[in-house]
């Protein structure tokens, strides 16, 4: 915990400083949600094919990025909202504007009670 996934259109990969974003996101998660630094883990998943509205996907005029943070239950709605806003601000900072319309979103959710993990 926290389990963080970042789904994004592959077309923004050159503009997305993933390393700096992840480090800043981990710092924000520790500060805002009282997570332990060593518990923060982020998985980046580039989407090979993005379709927006009725646009021809070959035009690649739109890109999508969505961040999901799974936290152990117990955070207030205010804490979750503050963390979500921090994520969006970090995306603005770490994805360069390269002329495509960027659709960014984020959510913080509670991990299910069945959540378990192991480290090797």
C-alpha positions in Angstrom: 0.0 0.0 0.0 -0.4 2.4 -1.7 -1.0 0.7 -5.0 -0.7 3.3 -7.8 -1.4 2.7 -11.4 -1.0 5.2 -14.2 -2.8 4.5 -17.5 -1.8 6.8 -20.3 -1.9 7.2 -24.1 1.4 6.0 -25.5 1.5 9.1 -27.7 2.4 11.3 -24.7 5.3 9.0 -23.5 8.0 11.4 -24.8 6.4 14.3 -23.0 5.7 12.5 -19.7 8.5 12.6 -17.2 7.4 9.4 -15.4 10.3 9.1 -13.1 9.9 12.7 -11.7 6.2 12.3 -11.5 6.4 9.0 -9.5 8.9 10.5 -7.1 6.8 13.6 -6.6 3.6 11.5 -6.3 5.2 9.3 -3.6 6.3 12.3 -1.7 2.7 13.8 -1.9 1.2 10.5 -0.8 3.4 10.3 2.2 2.7 13.9 3.2 -1.1 13.9 2.5 -2.1 10.3 3.2 0.5 9.4 5.8 1.8 6.5 3.7 5.2 5.1 4.3 7.8 5.9 1.6 8.9 2.3 1.2 5.3 1.3 0.6 4.7 3.5 -2.4 4.7 1.7 -5.7 3.7 2.9 -9.1 3.0 0.9 -12.2 2.9 2.8 -15.5 0.7 1.2 -18.3 0.9 2.9 -21.7 -2.2 2.3 -23.8 -1.4 1.4 -27.4 -4.7 2.7 -28.8 -6.6 5.8 -27.6 -9.9 6.8 -29.0 -11.6 10.1 -28.0 -15.2 10.9 -29.0 -15.7 10.6 -32.8 -12.1 11.6 -33.6 -10.1 9.5 -36.0 -7.6 7.8 -33.7 -4.9 8.1 -36.4 -5.0 11.9 -35.9 -3.7 11.5 -32.3 -5.0 14.9 -31.3 -6.1 13.8 -27.8 -4.3 11.9 -25.1 -5.6 10.4 -21.9 -4.0 9.8 -18.5 -5.8 8.3 -15.5 -4.2 7.7 -12.1 -5.7 5.3 -9.6 -4.4 5.3 -6.0 -5.5 2.3 -3.9 -5.1 3.0 -0.2 -5.9 1.0 2.9 -9.3 2.1 4.3 -9.4 4.8 6.9 -8.6 8.0 5.1 -11.1 10.8 5.2 -12.9 12.0 2.1 -11.1 15.3 2.5 -7.7 13.5 2.5 -8.6 11.6 -0.6 -9.8 14.8 -2.4 -6.6 16.6 -1.4 -4.5 13.8 -2.8 -6.5 13.7 -6.0 -6.0 17.4 -6.5 -2.2 17.0 -5.9 -2.1 14.2 -8.5 -3.7 16.4 -11.1 -1.3 19.3 -10.3 1.7 16.9 -10.6 0.4 15.7 -14.0 0.2 19.3 -15.2 3.8 19.8 -14.1 5.3 16.5 -15.4 3.6 16.2 -18.8 4.9 18.8 -21.3 2.4 20.5 -23.5 3.1 19.2 -27.0 0.0 20.4 -28.7 -2.4 17.5 -28.0 -5.5 17.9 -25.9 -4.7 16.1 -22.6 -7.6 14.6 -20.6 -6.2 13.9 -17.1 -8.1 12.3 -14.2 -7.4 10.7 -10.9 -9.1 8.8 -8.2 -8.3 7.6 -4.7 -10.1 4.5 -3.6 -10.0 2.2 -0.6 -8.4 -1.2 -1.2 -10.8 -4.0 -0.6 -10.7 -5.8 2.8 -9.4 -8.9 1.0 -6.2 -7.0 0.0 -3.0 -9.0 0.9 0.6 -8.7 -0.3 4.0 -10.3 0.1 7.5 -9.1 -0.6 10.3 -11.4 -1.6 
